[in-house]
Amino acid sequence: DVQLQASGGGLVQPGGSLRLSCAASGFTFGTSTMSWVRQAPGKRREWVSTIVISDDLPTYANSVKGRFTTSRDIAKNTLSLQMNALNSEDTAMYYCQYRTWRGQGTQVTVSS
């Protein structure tokens, strides 16, 4: 079974940083395409970033470009999202996604 477990969220002040991780299992991570998506209360789900794991060339939504960095560790089947210069608009539940699987998310709250 596909399992995706995101972690690393928390409360951070505006301008701060967080690093999210996603532990993946149940599929061939090294040949997959993985994404980060987020959803804030009362808002639609928003795409954040996608990476073709074998190519290691992530793409980003305009809202996070230049602030967020997606990376992967194939040996550990882990996807990461480094988030810098966070602001209140980044407050959301963050999920890693493989095809239609999203798994359990991790909450990021940006507040002073």
N, C-alpha and C positions, 0 to 999 in steps of 0.2 A: 504494500500500500504506500502511496505517496504521503510523506509527512513533511511538513514545513513548520518550523518553530522559530518565530522571531523573538528576539530579546534585545535588551539594552536601552529601552525607553525609560523615560523619567521626567522629572520636572527640571527645567533649566531656565535661566534668566535670558532675556533678549540679548542677542550677541554671543551667546554661549554655543557650545558644541556638544554633540552626542554621537556615539557610534553604535549603530544597530547591527545585529548579526542575525543570520538566518541559517539554521541547521537543516539541511535537506537530506532526505533518504527515500528509498523506494523507487528510484529511477536513476538513469545514467546522467549524473550531474554534469560531467565533463563535456557532454555533447548537447546540453540543453540550452534553452533561452530562458533567462530569469528576469523578473521584473520586481520593482518596488512600486506599490500603490498605497494611497492613503485616503482616509475618509474622516472628515471632521463632522461633528454633530450637526445634523440638519443640512448637510451638503452632500453632493454627489461624490462618488468615488473618483479620485483623481490619479491619473498615471504620474509617476515620479521619474522612473528610470527603467531602462531595459539594457541587458547585456547578453550578448551571445557568449557563452562561457568559453568556448574554444577560441574565440577571436579576441576576447578581452577588450572590446571596444564599446563602452557604454554610451548610451544616448540619454538625454535628460529633458525634462520639461523646462520650458523657459522660466518658470517660476523658481526653479532650484538651480539652474545652470550657473556654474561658477561658485556655488556654495556647497553643493553636495557632490560626493564622489562615490561611485559604486565600484566595488572590487570583489574578487572571488579567490578562494583557495581551493583548488581542485582536489588536492590531497585530503583536505578535511571536509569536502562537500559543504563548504560554507560560503555564503554570500554576505557581503557587508555593505553598509551605507554610512559613510562619514558625513556628518551634517555640521556645517559651520555657519556662523553668522545667522543663527536661528532668530526668527521673529514670530510674532503671535499668529501669523498666517500659516505657520508650519505646524501648529497644534492640530493633532489628528491621531487616529489609530493607524499605525503603519503595518503593512502586510508584505511579505514576500510572496511572489506568485509564480507558479509553473503551470503553464497552459491554463486550465480552469481551476486549479487548486490554489487556495490562498492560505490555508492554515490559520493558526491563531496569531493574532497581531500583537503589537506592543505599543503602548500609549506614549505619545510624546506631547508634553505640555510645556509651552513656552510662556512664561509669566514672571513678572517681577514681584 
